Amino acid sequence: MAQGKAGTKPPGRSKGSTGKNRPKQQKASAAQQPATLYVCRSCVWSEAEREIDGKRQGEFLLDAIRQNILTAPLPENTGLRAVHCLNGCKSPCNVAFRAAGKHGLRFSHLTPDNAAEVLSFFNVYNDSEIGDVPEAEIPVGMRGKQTVRTPPPPIRSK
């Protein structure tokens, strides 16, 4: 066993303790972790036409998603967050799905017409175990538009 300063044992262990008798911490399931839908509000319509009526396409997509939420609220323990950028500027509009223990996913080339599909996919993602959603469960208007898949961040226990 490693010795601490001045030959003392690390705190938290009694003499002779191996840690084997401690109760095991139950790991949280990724499916139980809060998921967040991120919407890039700064996505432009195009380089030539960055705004329409003083608003970028990302704001229109965000407004359309919020309108859909009025009739079909987000699942419990989830959230919607408008962000300045999701780093998909070459292929606007972008949304991302993140949760501890799940793959992070970003979809690009979306329009306000995809708002209901984004929310439908959010429900599927939220219910998934690790964020791997089969192509058949991705709404038709979002298929082929997944541009980023990142490894799951760790689930932090309390």
TASULJO-V935781 format. One record per residue. SS is DSSP state (h for helix, s for strand, l for the rest). PHI is phi in radians with two decimals (999 if undefined). PSI is psi in whole degrees, -180 to 180 (999 if undefined). Layout:
# TASULJO-V935781
ss;phi;psi
SS;PHI;PSI
SS;PHI;PSI
This chain:
# TASULJO-V935781
ss;phi;psi
l;999;138
l;-1.20;141
s;-1.72;142
l;-1.51;-159
h;-1.03;142
h;0.90;35
h;1.30;14
l;-1.56;156
s;-1.46;152
l;-1.00;146
l;-1.11;155
l;1.65;-6
l;-2.15;133
l;-1.48;164
l;-1.00;127
l;1.49;-2
l;-1.31;133
l;-1.85;-8
l;1.46;-4
l;-1.26;-24
l;-1.59;-1
l;-1.24;144
l;-1.14;140
l;-1.27;136
l;-1.35;133
l;-1.39;127
l;-1.31;139
l;-1.30;141
l;-1.35;142
h;-1.08;-33
h;-1.14;-20
h;-1.64;-5
l;-1.40;147
l;-1.15;131
s;-1.79;150
s;-2.24;137
s;-1.73;121
s;-1.81;134
s;-2.15;125
s;-1.34;116
l;-1.56;-8
l;-1.75;3
l;-1.05;138
l;-1.69;166
l;-1.25;-46
l;-2.90;169
l;-1.13;-33
l;-1.32;-35
l;-2.19;86
l;-1.29;-33
l;-2.37;152
s;-2.20;128
l;0.92;36
l;1.34;9
s;-2.20;143
l;-1.45;162
h;-1.04;-35
h;-1.02;-38
h;-1.16;-39
h;-1.13;-42
h;-1.11;-45
h;-1.04;-45
h;-1.06;-42
h;-1.14;-39
h;-1.13;-45
h;-1.09;-37
h;-1.10;-42
h;-1.14;-34
h;-1.15;-28
h;-1.06;-34
h;-1.67;-25
l;-2.41;90
l;-1.00;157
l;-1.12;152
l;-1.03;153
l;-1.02;145
l;1.18;29
s;-2.24;173
s;-2.63;163
s;-2.08;133
s;-2.40;123
s;-1.44;130
s;-2.18;160
l;-1.23;-38
l;-2.78;142
l;-1.99;14
l;1.06;38
l;-2.16;36
h;-1.02;-28
h;-1.32;-12
h;-2.49;63
l;-1.21;158
l;-1.61;152
l;-2.13;141
s;-2.32;155
s;-2.39;154
s;-2.19;127
s;-2.43;146
s;-2.82;146
l;-1.02;135
l;1.43;1
l;-2.14;153
l;-1.08;139
s;-1.49;136
s;-2.19;139
s;-2.17;135
s;-2.01;142
l;-2.19;177
l;1.08;36
l;-1.74;157
l;-2.26;172
h;-1.00;-24
h;-1.15;-18
h;-1.56;3
h;-0.96;-48
h;-1.12;-37
h;-1.19;-37
h;-1.04;-45
h;-1.21;-36
h;-1.08;-45
h;-1.15;-37
h;-1.00;-41
h;-1.10;-42
h;-1.14;-45
h;-1.06;-46
h;-1.04;-38
h;-1.41;-14
l;-1.27;155
l;-1.31;-45
l;-2.28;14
l;1.51;1
l;-1.51;106
l;-1.86;124
l;-1.06;146
h;-0.88;-38
h;-1.12;-22
h;-1.67;-2
l;-1.49;129
l;-0.95;144
h;-0.90;-44
h;-1.20;-9
h;-1.92;-7
l;-1.15;138
l;1.36;6
l;-1.94;6
s;-1.33;121
s;-1.97;-15
s;-2.51;139
s;-2.41;115
s;-1.93;153
l;-1.10;155
l;-1.14;137
l;-1.27;159
l;-1.20;153
l;-1.52;121
l;-1.59;127
l;-1.57;156
l;-1.52;999
